[in-house]
Amino acid sequence: MIDKRDAKLSLGFLSVSFIALFIGAIAGLLQTLVRSGTIELPLHIGYYQLLTAHGVLLALIFTTFFIVGFLYAGISKTMGALYDVPRRTAWLGFAMMTFGTILATIFILLNKATVLYTFYAPLQASPWFYVALVHVVVGSWLCAFSMWNQYYIWKRRTKNKLSPLFSYMAVMTMALWFIATLGVAATVILQFIPWSIGWVDKIDILISRTLFWYFGHPLVYFWLLPAYMCWYVVIPKIIGGKIFSDALARLSFVLFLLFSIPVGFHHQLLEPGISHSWKFFQVVLTFMVIVPSLMTAFSMFAVFETAGRKKGAKGLFGWFKVLPWKDVRFFAPMMGMLIFVPAGAGGIINASHQLNQVIHNTLWVTGHFHLTVASTVALTFFGIAYWLVPYLSGRTLTPQMNKLGIIQTIMWTVGMAFMSGAMHLVGLFGAPRRTAYTTYSDHPQAMDWVPYQAAMAIGGTILFIAILLLMYIIGYLAFKAPKGEMDFPVGEVEEEAAATPVILENWKLWVGICAALILIAYTIPFWHMIEHGPPGSTGYKFW
Amino acid sequence: MHIHKYEKIWLWSGAVCLTIFLLIVGVSAYAMGNQPPSHMETIDPQKAALTAPFDKPALTKIGDNEYEAIMLAQAFTFTPSKMTVPKGSTVHFKVTSTDVVHGFQIPATNVNMMITPGYVSKISHTFDKPGKYLILCNEYCGVGHQVMAVTLEVTS
């Protein structure tokens, strides 16, 4: 058991995370029912209002709170109890983030911020919505500073010993987050807030979009890296194996830091004002970030095979059968991992110029990130929560809850297969994303999309039932499960694995290269946007 | 750093695949001209509807089987809202927004681009099959976003 005060801290973050997940899931269910034409919303609730709530609460709040909570637990486990200053800073961060979350939710519910979670200008929300977002981001920075501080003190006290793998990865994840959120903080603080208050009349659209997408792509890696931490560090222990290579695990995280940021243009491939050469350059960098994911895939399957063979598995694929399929701590993340195969392939499609032209802003994209963040990442997080919540609250994961967890995972996978599968298909036919129920005056093409939207609603309903089940399991594990000692699974490194080169902990070097790549990929096109930018836009409230 | 032999093989095959993918994208873009819409022309978004040629949005014949469609995107419609061209025509769309960000997509074709206020977006397409094509907005633009669509009829 980690230090009680750290357990409390981690549980604080996880609680907000699961409340956000629940509210966001209700919005999600209603969206699929509206879009299939099944229901109409009562009480003047708007479809796009729900969509904003769904995006903010799930993509930003659920993920960030869960990640920070998980990282603190793991840091306290691997580096020892948090020192006083880092712990105090963490609570301050928690307070700011929670305040921001509540404020944002209120303004979304008041219908003052129906701008979706990407809040593209010149749609103009209430200034309080942007102020709320700043609180969430700056609060998360305090958490980043606190984790780095912990790492720094630990390194000093241990006379520069090699940091534990989990903590190294936590520091890297927060470094990625901090560098990425500088972009969104810049646009919100320097552009949106003065403009929405009325201090300035106009906003430069392309610059705000570019700063947003500078943040928007590393954001998805911020979701993914903690899932990878579970795969690299936790899973080997659960399946009775060893970490394949400490050095390669660290190297993959270094590569994520380097290549996940200077790639935002692949979200802006179809817009004017950015020359196609810079778009292509960032597409090349986008493909580089696939390499560390390939490394991760190799490491994971190497761990599965070696662990299986040690258990006496025979034949080419015998090891696959002896994996602990009945242990939800393994099963849920493993399903996430398997889903990442098609999800990653879809990502390569999205980043390719000409294919992007076919699927951009269609439901295909929505289908894509429901496989990545809402399946690969979410299932891994659920798998973590099943042991982390009882671990932190001094309880145990009972066999009965384990079984329910497996059912939950299967329901999630099936529900997502329906929903995301239908989204992918109908997206290829051209159905736009982020659009309420419509048949475009009974246009035959749009009529053909309706059955797929019904399949999305079936999937959405299954997913919502799975969320209810998840809430029951988590509630039981936090408050009702029998008291006892759980294990925080932390894998050990394979004996014959080579030693970890010191250079991997040379932060100045990696952050320096990261900054250089960002400058190379962005300086010239960004300067062009400033130099040759059109007059800005005034705000519009079209909802 | 030591890397296992099998992992080297795996990573090299991955790298070769990615390089091939990039080559396909690059050759298609640079040798065959399939670049994403990246027009650099700007316009004052506040005055877009008063600035030529957008003060007179229309479909004009500019050559044999060639048309230019000057279009305005505004919440929640496109102007002109009805257009007709004969089969086999190439239409050069030139679009800008008078208010917020919109999308411009014709399902069943590769016509898909963003309409960002302050910029002029351009894309061309040859319509070989007759039918009533839907031109729709695929970027959230407000409460009526789902009705923002017009049609382009291709006659046989």
Interface residues (C-beta under 8 A of the other chain):
Chain A: G46 Y48 L51 T114 L116 Y120 A121 P122 L123 D204 I205 L206 R209 S245 A247 L248 L251 Q268 L269 L270 E271 P272 G273 I274 S275 H276 K279 F280 V283 V284 F287 I290 V291 L294 M295 F298 S299 A302 I348 S352 H353 Q354 N356 Q357 V358 H360 N361 T362 F429 G430 A431 P432 R433 R434 T435 A436 Y437 T438 Y440 S441 H443 P444 Q445 A446 A498 P501 H532 G533 P534 P535 G536 S537 T538 Y540 F542 W543
Chain B: M1 H2 I3 H4 Y6 E7 W10 L11 G14 A15 L18 F21 L22 I24 V25 G26 S28 A29 Y30 N34 Q35 P36 P37 S38 H39 M40 E41 T42 I43 D44 P45 Q46 A75 D99 V100 V101 G103 Q105 I106 P107 A108 N110 N112 M113 M114 T116 P117 G118 Y119 V120 S121 K122 K132 L134 L136 C137 N138 E139 Y140 C141 G142 V143 G144 H145 Q146 V147 A149 T151
